[in-house]
Amino acid sequence: MRSASFLLCLATLTLLTSPSFAEDMVEFLSGSKVLGKVLAIRKEAKEFDFEATISGRTVKRTYAYDKVKAVTINGKRYVLTAKTESASVGRRGPSRQTAGDSSGS
């Protein structure tokens, strides 16, 4: 009887920690992450509503897709804004020349 109770507890813990019971997560362009729940998605407006509890206080916010790198919903990650490497690296090449400098010296 004791082993059956142990197996039941183990099965319950496994189910509770599986991705289907996991919280949703927002990854911002800055790299910070917040756990909470996606409440609504408006694809046409490219925005979604998100609820999180921070320091014991529940807050609801609307985020535009272009302010968020990725969202994980029910264990599946969706990239909303791919951060391009060219945005963080300075431009190089002919674009640095001034209009009057065609000699290259």
N, C-alpha and C positions, 0 to 999 in steps of 0.2 A: 504494500500500500504506500509505503514511504517513497519508493522509486517512482510510482505513478504521479505522486504530488510533485516530485522534483522535475519530472519530464514535462508536466503541465506548466510549471513555473518557467522552465527553460523555453518552451514553445511560446509562451506569452511574451517573454522578454525578446525573443527573436522577432516576433511579429511587431512589437512596439518600436523596435529599432530599425525596421526595414524601411527602405525609401518611400513606400506608400504612406507611411505615417510621419515622414520627415517634414519639417517646416520648409517653406519656400525661402529663396534667398535672392537678394539683389546685389549685383557686383557693379559698383560705380566705376566711371572712367579713372578716378583717382586710385583705384585699387581697394578701397574700403568695401566691406561686405556687411549686410544687415539681414538677419533672419526675421521672418514674419510670414505673412500670408498675402498672396495676390487675390484681391477682391473682385476686380473687373479688368477686362482688357478691351480697349477700343482700337482695333487695327486701323480703321479708317483715319482716326485722329492721331495715330501712332503714339498712344499713351496708355498707361495702366494705373490702377489704384492699388496701393500697397498699405498694409497695416502691420505695425511692429510695436512691440513693447520695449521701451527704453527707460531704464532706471525706474521700473514699476509703473510707468505711464504709457498708455496705449495711444499711439498717434497714427493717423491716416493721412497719406500723401498721394498726390498724383504726380507721376514721373513721365516725362517725354522719352521716347525711345533713344533719342540722340544724347541724352544725359546719362545713359546706363550702358555699361559694356555687355552684361549678360544677366539673365534671370533663370533661376532653377525652380521649376514647378513640378511637384510630385516626383522628384528625383531626376528629371530630364532638364538638361541645360540648353538654353536658347541664347545665342549671341545676337544682340540687337545692334550694337555699334562696334565694328571691328576697328581697333586702334591701329592706325597705319604707322609704320616705322618712319616714313618720310615726314610725318608731322612733328616728330621729336628730334629729327636730325636736320641740321642746317642745309640749305640748298647749296650746291656746288656747281661749278662749270660756267659756261658763257653768260648766264644770267647775272653774274656779278660784275661784268664789264659795264663801264659807263658808255653813254651814247657816243661821246667824242673819242673814245679810246678804241680805235680799230687796229692800231699797230701792234698791240699785245705787249708793249713795254711799259 
